[in-house]
Amino acid sequence: MQLQAETRGTQGRSILLLRPPYLALTNVFASIRLLPMSDADDNVEILALRHQLAILQRQFDRRHRCFERRQDRCRLKQ
C-alpha cells in the first residue's frame, strides 16, 4: 500500500515538471500562428470567440436561473 502511494507521488511530480514547458511551447506556437494573420483572419477569429462567449454566457444564465428557482422552492416549503 505504501509503495503505491510513493509511486503516485513521483508520477504527480513528473507531471508538474512537464506542465510549464508544455504551456510555454503551446504559447510560442500560438504566437507564431498569429503573426502572419491578415485582418480578415483576425475578424473571423474574433467573431468565433464572441460566438463561443455568447454560448457560455447563455449556459451560465440558464444554470443560474435554475439555481434561483430551486432556492425559491425551498423558501416556499419552509
C-alpha positions as a Python dict, from the first residue, in 0.01 Angstrom:
ca = {
    (1, 'M'): (0, 0, 0),
    (2, 'Q'): (276, 241, 91),
    (3, 'L'): (467, 159, -228),
    (4, 'Q'): (168, 258, -441),
    (5, 'A'): (139, 592, -263),
    (6, 'E'): (508, 663, -325),
    (7, 'T'): (471, 574, -693),
    (8, 'R'): (175, 807, -731),
    (9, 'G'): (369, 1088, -565),
    (10, 'T'): (661, 1067, -807),
    (11, 'Q'): (424, 1040, -1102),
    (12, 'G'): (243, 1356, -992),
    (13, 'R'): (572, 1543, -957),
    (14, 'S'): (682, 1445, -1308),
    (15, 'I'): (354, 1579, -1450),
    (16, 'L'): (405, 1905, -1262),
    (17, 'L'): (757, 1933, -1402),
    (18, 'L'): (631, 1886, -1759),
    (19, 'R'): (346, 2137, -1736),
    (20, 'P'): (543, 2469, -1752),
    (21, 'P'): (749, 2369, -2060),
    (22, 'Y'): (432, 2240, -2228),
    (23, 'L'): (249, 2568, -2162),
    (24, 'A'): (545, 2772, -2282),
    (25, 'L'): (571, 2570, -2602),
    (26, 'T'): (199, 2597, -2677),
    (27, 'N'): (214, 2974, -2621),
    (28, 'V'): (508, 3001, -2861),
    (29, 'F'): (320, 2807, -3129),
    (30, 'A'): (8, 3019, -3075),
    (31, 'S'): (214, 3338, -3114),
    (32, 'I'): (378, 3209, -3431),
    (33, 'R'): (38, 3118, -3573),
    (34, 'L'): (-96, 3468, -3507),
    (35, 'L'): (191, 3656, -3676),
    (36, 'P'): (102, 3605, -4044),
    (37, 'M'): (-274, 3657, -3998),
    (38, 'S'): (-447, 3913, -4216),
    (39, 'D'): (-719, 4149, -4097),
    (40, 'A'): (-987, 3922, -4238),
    (41, 'D'): (-846, 3625, -4046),
    (42, 'D'): (-837, 3834, -3730),
    (43, 'N'): (-1201, 3934, -3778),
    (44, 'V'): (-1309, 3573, -3833),
    (45, 'E'): (-1130, 3461, -3518),
    (46, 'I'): (-1281, 3747, -3316),
    (47, 'L'): (-1630, 3654, -3440),
    (48, 'A'): (-1575, 3289, -3348),
    (49, 'L'): (-1456, 3384, -2998),
    (50, 'R'): (-1755, 3617, -2950),
    (51, 'H'): (-1986, 3334, -3053),
    (52, 'Q'): (-1824, 3094, -2805),
    (53, 'L'): (-1852, 3357, -2532),
    (54, 'A'): (-2221, 3414, -2607),
    (55, 'I'): (-2288, 3040, -2581),
    (56, 'L'): (-2106, 3014, -2248),
    (57, 'Q'): (-2294, 3315, -2110),
    (58, 'R'): (-2628, 3160, -2210),
    (59, 'Q'): (-2535, 2833, -2039),
    (60, 'F'): (-2431, 3020, -1725),
    (61, 'D'): (-2755, 3221, -1721),
    (62, 'R'): (-2963, 2902, -1753),
    (63, 'R'): (-2783, 2734, -1466),
    (64, 'H'): (-2807, 3046, -1253),
    (65, 'R'): (-3183, 3078, -1315),
    (66, 'C'): (-3231, 2709, -1238),
    (67, 'F'): (-3043, 2751, -910),
    (68, 'E'): (-3256, 3055, -819),
    (69, 'R'): (-3576, 2858, -889),
    (70, 'R'): (-3460, 2580, -659),
    (71, 'Q'): (-3387, 2835, -386),
    (72, 'D'): (-3733, 2989, -430),
    (73, 'R'): (-3898, 2645, -400),
    (74, 'C'): (-3705, 2574, -82),
    (75, 'R'): (-3814, 2908, 66),
    (76, 'L'): (-4178, 2833, -17),
    (77, 'K'): (-4161, 2494, 153),
    (78, 'Q'): (-4041, 2649, 477),
}
